[in-house]
Amino acid sequence: MNDLAIEIHSVQKSFGKSEVLRGMSFQVERGQTFAFLGRNGEGKTTTIRMLLGLLNRDSGMLRVLGRDPAVEPLAVRAQVGYLAEDQTMYGWMRAGEILRFVAPFYPTWDHELALKYANDFEVPLQMKIKHLSKGQNVRLGLVLALAHRPELVILDDPALGLDPIMRKQFNRDLITHLQGEGRTVFYSSHLLYEVEPVADEVAILDEGRIVRQSGTEQLRADVKQITLPSDAILALNKKVKILDQRPDGNEVAITVEGAESVVEQLRCESVEHRVTDLNLDEIFEAYVMGQGAPEIGKFAGVAKS
């Protein structure tokens, strides 16, 4: 069996003259919780629609559980559970009725499992859907996404509209019921500080390309902020990848890849410095909004004047 749940290579997608995806490539291993991060309009939902076989790519290779969703969309969707933030359901139905309504669409639907999840997630099955709270709607959507025992679960910002307590509850459910069962989870979200505790792997999408894919712990270990005298920045090897830089008086705070080697270099050069750990939100910001390295000379000039 292929160990990859999702495989995307050099995928291009445009809408008219607007190029959304520009040779995007990444892989998701089976059993991972994979965080797919990007700003609004960067192509996250477009990517998900292609994964589900709802939208065709212009070029490139895309496989979901070994299948091409453009060729076998129904076979792919039979193995995938999907939950979106704006998911709508028939409000006039009771929660229990929609479980029976959806069941015939999935050959592997397990009604006993659906009832178990509904009980675990505290979904009131006798209540009409239009009277459910936002949190109850999300939980009902999760039941619908899981009861056919999908190999892959795709979550498109499902907790965005919930209050902080409900979001924490949702992520607890995610960990307990998905990671605990070894499911593959593809999680697209704007709530980076809440994705961070559950994600095994992170991919950052910017300007239609993946600018970084890494294990979450590896990413935090590799990308750090280093504060040093402005003129000392010239001591850095030109190969150092600076993602962001912020001047502060006679100092500059730089966010770098390969932090361990940069720190070792500064120690060898006897340069005083401070290292600050970053969370996923700060790392994401450095990649998609950082100032980069072109202005290094400016800080050296300021320090010397």
PyMOL commands that set and color helices and strands:
alter all, ss='L'
color gray80, all
select helices_A, chain A and resi 44-51+73-78+95-105+111-120+129-131+134-146+164-177+179-181+192-195+216-222+230-235+259-268+280-289+296-304
alter helices_A, ss='H'
color red, helices_A
select strands_A, chain A and resi 4-15+18-29+33-37+59-64+80-84+152-156+184-188+201-206+209-215+224-229+242-248+251-256+274-276
alter strands_A, ss='S'
color yellow, strands_A
deselect
rebuild
show_as cartoon
